Amino acid sequence: MKLSAALGFVTDFRYALQAPLLGTLKAVISSPSLLLEPALVSRIVMSYHWVQDQILSAQQYVILHAVYVWGLFADGADGNGREIKAELITQGAHRLVLDIGTGHGHTANYLDHDKTAKAAGFEESNGSLDILSCGAEDTESILSSVGAVDTIVSVLTLCSVLNPELTIASLVRDVLKPGGVLLYFEHVRSPRDDVAWWQKLWTPLWQLAFDGCKLDRPTHLWIEDTLNTEGNSIWKEGRRWGVKDEPEEHLWWHQVGRYTKLS
C-alpha cells in the first residue's frame, strides 16, 4: 500500500477534530472524569456542531448528540454515494422500512413513496422519519414500536453499532419479515492484508472522533454469513458489489449489498 494512501487518514482526522476541540476541552475541564470514559468524549466531539457558541456542561454536550462531525462530512458523503443509494434504496426499499442510523435523514430522500408505506429510524433526522427511542440492538423495543419490517436499510452505520454481529443477526432474524430485504452501503475491512493492517492501526484513533466508528469491521461478511436458528443461511438470495472506480488501497473500502430473507 502506498504511504500516501495510508496517511490520507491524517487529513480527515485532523479536520474532524479542529473545530470541536475547544468545546471538548471545556467539557473535560468541567468534568475531568470524562477522561475515564472515552466513548463520552467521542460523543462530545460529535455533538459540538449544535452548541459551538454556548458554554454548556459536559452532560449537556452529551445529551445534545446531534453529530458535529457529520455536519462536516455528511453532505459530502451523501453526494458521493448518491448514485449508489438511488440504485440500492430507491429501487430496493418497499413497504415498512427501518433505517438504521438515520443521521441527517438522507435515506428518506431516496425512498420511493409509492412503494413505501412508512419509515422509522433511530437518530435525529430532518423530520421525514418516525424516530425510535432505542438502539438498533434493542429488537424487543423495535418490535413493540413498529413491528416487523419489510426492509432494513443501513448506510455507513454498522461500523459503529454495539455488538455488531449479534445486532445484525437479531435484526434479520427477529425484525425483518420473511421475504424482506436488507440493503446496506458500508465501509468495511479491506480484503487486502496491507490495507487491513492500516485500517486496524488507525481504528483506535478514528473511533474517538467518530463515535465508535471502526474502519476494520468485516460487516459485509457478517451479513453474508447470517444464520437462522437452525444454523442454516437465513438468506434466500443475496448480492454484493463494490463502488465503481474506488481504488483498492482505499482505507474506507465500501461494499454494497441487497439480501432477501427466506420466506
C-alpha positions in Angstrom: 0.0 0.0 0.0 1.3 3.4 -0.9 2.3 5.5 2.1 0.3 8.5 0.7 -2.9 6.4 0.8 -2.2 5.1 4.3 -1.6 8.6 5.6 -4.7 10.0 3.9 -6.4 9.2 7.3 -4.5 12.0 8.9 -6.1 14.8 6.9 -9.6 13.7 7.6 -8.9 13.0 11.3 -7.3 16.5 11.8 -10.3 18.1 10.1 -12.7 16.3 12.3 -11.0 17.4 15.5 -10.1 21.0 14.7 -13.4 22.8 15.2 -14.8 20.9 18.2 -11.5 20.9 20.1 -12.2 24.0 22.3 -15.7 22.8 23.2 -14.5 19.4 24.1 -11.7 20.8 26.3 -14.3 22.9 28.2 -16.4 19.8 28.8 -13.4 17.8 30.0 -12.2 20.6 32.3 -15.6 20.9 33.8 -15.8 17.1 34.3 -12.3 15.5 34.4 -13.8 12.1 35.0 -14.8 12.1 31.3 -11.2 11.1 30.6 -12.1 7.7 32.0 -14.9 7.4 29.5 -13.5 7.9 26.0 -16.9 7.0 24.4 -18.5 10.0 26.1 -15.6 12.3 24.9 -16.3 11.0 21.4 -19.9 11.9 21.6 -19.0 15.4 22.9 -16.9 15.9 19.7 -19.8 14.7 17.6 -22.2 17.0 19.4 -20.3 20.2 19.1 -21.9 21.4 15.8 -25.1 22.3 17.5 -23.7 24.0 20.6 -20.4 25.6 19.5 -21.4 29.1 20.6 -22.7 28.1 24.0 -21.0 27.3 27.3 -22.7 24.1 28.4 -21.9 21.4 30.9 -20.4 18.1 29.9 -23.7 16.4 30.4 -25.5 18.8 28.1 -22.9 18.2 25.4 -23.5 14.5 25.6 -27.3 14.9 25.6 -27.2 17.2 22.5 -25.6 14.4 20.5 -26.7 15.8 17.1 -23.4 14.9 15.4 -21.0 17.7 14.8 -18.7 15.7 12.6 -21.5 14.7 10.2 -22.2 18.4 9.9 -18.8 18.5 8.2 -18.9 15.2 6.3 -22.5 14.1 5.8 -23.4 16.2 2.8 -20.3 15.2 1.0 -20.7 11.6 1.9 -24.3 11.7 0.7 -23.3 13.4 -2.6 -20.5 10.9 -3.2 -22.9 8.0 -2.7 -26.0 9.4 -4.4 -25.9 7.2 -7.4 -25.3 4.1 -5.3 -28.1 4.9 -2.9 -30.5 5.7 -5.7 -29.9 2.2 -7.2 -29.9 0.5 -3.8 -32.7 2.3 -1.8 -35.0 3.8 -4.4 -35.2 0.6 -6.3 -35.0 -1.8 -3.3 -36.8 -0.4 -0.3 -40.5 -1.2 0.0 -43.5 -1.1 2.4 -42.4 -0.7 6.0 -38.8 0.5 6.2 -36.4 0.5 9.2 -33.5 2.9 8.7 -30.5 2.2 11.0 -28.6 5.3 11.9 -30.8 8.0 10.4 -28.4 10.8 10.9 -29.3 13.8 8.8 -32.3 12.0 7.2 -30.6 11.5 3.9 -32.1 8.0 3.4 -35.6 9.4 3.4 -34.7 11.4 0.3 -34.1 8.1 -1.6 -37.3 6.3 -0.7 -39.9 5.8 -3.4 -43.0 6.8 -1.5 -45.2 5.0 -4.0 -43.6 1.8 -2.7 -43.0 2.6 1.0 -45.8 2.9 3.4 -43.8 4.1 6.4 -40.3 4.7 7.6 -38.7 4.6 11.0 -35.2 5.2 12.3 -33.1 5.7 15.5 -31.4 9.1 15.4 -32.4 12.7 14.9 -33.4 13.4 11.3 -35.0 16.0 9.2 -38.5 15.0 10.3 -39.1 12.6 7.5 -39.0 9.5 9.7 -40.6 8.3 12.9 -37.8 8.3 15.5 -37.4 5.3 17.8 -36.0 5.9 21.3 -33.8 2.8 21.3 -30.7 1.4 19.7 -30.5 -1.0 16.8 -29.6 -3.8 19.2 -32.9 -3.5 21.1 -35.1 -5.7 18.9 -37.8 -6.0 21.5 -38.4 -2.3 21.6 -38.3 -2.0 17.8 -40.9 -4.8 17.5 -43.1 -3.1 20.1 -42.8 0.3 18.4 -43.2 -0.6 14.7 -43.5 -4.4 14.5 -41.7 -6.5 11.9 -40.5 -4.6 8.8 -40.2 -5.4 5.1 -36.9 -3.5 4.5 -33.9 -2.7 6.7 -31.6 0.0 5.4 -28.1 0.6 6.8 -25.9 3.3 5.3 -22.5 3.9 6.9 -23.8 2.8 10.3 -22.9 -0.8 11.1 -19.3 0.4 11.5 -20.3 1.8 14.9 -23.2 -0.2 16.4 -22.5 -2.1 19.6 -22.1 -5.9 19.3 -22.4 -5.8 15.5 -22.6 -9.5 14.8 -25.3 -10.1 17.3 -27.1 -6.9 16.3 -27.2 -7.9 12.6 -28.3 -11.4 13.4 -31.1 -10.2 15.8 -32.4 -7.6 13.4 -32.5 -10.1 10.5 -34.0 -12.9 12.5 -36.5 -11.0 14.6 -37.3 -7.7 13.0 -37.1 -8.4 9.2 -40.1 -10.2 7.9 -39.8 -13.5 5.9 -39.2 -12.4 2.3 -38.0 -9.0 3.5 -34.8 -7.3 2.2 -31.7 -5.9 3.9 -30.0 -3.1 2.0 -26.6 -1.8 3.0 -23.9 0.5 1.9 -21.0 0.3 4.3 -17.2 0.9 4.6 -15.7 -2.4 5.6 -12.4 -4.2 6.2 -10.4 -4.4 3.0 -9.6 -7.9 1.5 -6.0 -6.6 1.0 -3.8 -7.5 4.0 -1.7 -4.4 3.7 -4.8 -2.1 3.7 -6.4 -4.0 6.5 -3.3 -3.6 8.6 -3.5 0.2 8.3 -7.3 0.1 9.0 -6.6 -1.8 12.2 -3.8 0.6 13.1 -5.9 3.8 12.7 -9.2 2.5 14.1 -8.5 3.3 17.8 -7.9 6.9 16.9 -10.7 7.2 14.3 -13.3 5.8 16.7 -12.6 8.5 19.2 -13.6 11.2 16.7 -16.4 9.4 15.1 -18.4 8.0 18.0 -17.1 4.4 17.8 -16.8 4.1 14.0 -14.5 1.1 13.2 -12.5 1.1 9.9 -11.8 -2.6 10.1 -15.1 -4.4 10.6 -15.9 -7.2 8.0 -19.5 -6.2 8.1 -20.2 -7.5 4.6 -19.1 -11.0 5.6 -21.1 -10.9 8.9 -24.2 -10.1 6.9 -23.5 -12.7 4.2 -22.9 -15.4 6.9 -26.0 -14.7 9.0 -27.7 -17.9 10.1 -31.2 -18.8 11.2 -31.9 -20.6 14.5 -31.4 -24.0 12.8 -27.8 -23.0 11.9 -28.5 -22.6 8.1 -28.2 -19.5 6.0 -31.1 -17.1 6.6 -30.9 -15.8 3.0 -32.9 -16.8 0.0 -30.6 -14.8 -2.2 -28.0 -12.1 -1.9 -25.7 -9.9 -4.0 -23.0 -7.5 -3.0 -20.8 -5.3 -5.1 -18.2 -2.6 -4.8 -18.1 1.1 -5.7 -17.2 1.8 -9.3 -13.6 3.2 -9.7 -12.9 3.1 -6.0 -9.1 2.4 -5.5 -8.1 -0.9 -3.9 -5.9 1.0 -1.5 -8.8 3.0 0.0 -8.9 2.9 3.8 -12.6 3.4 3.6 -13.3 0.4 1.3 -17.0 0.2 0.5 -19.4 -2.7 -0.2 -23.0 -2.5 -1.2 -25.5 -5.3 -0.8 -29.0 -6.5 -1.2 -30.1 -9.7 0.6 -33.5 -11.3 0.7 -34.6 -13.3 3.7 -36.1 -16.8 3.3 -39.9 -16.8 3.3 
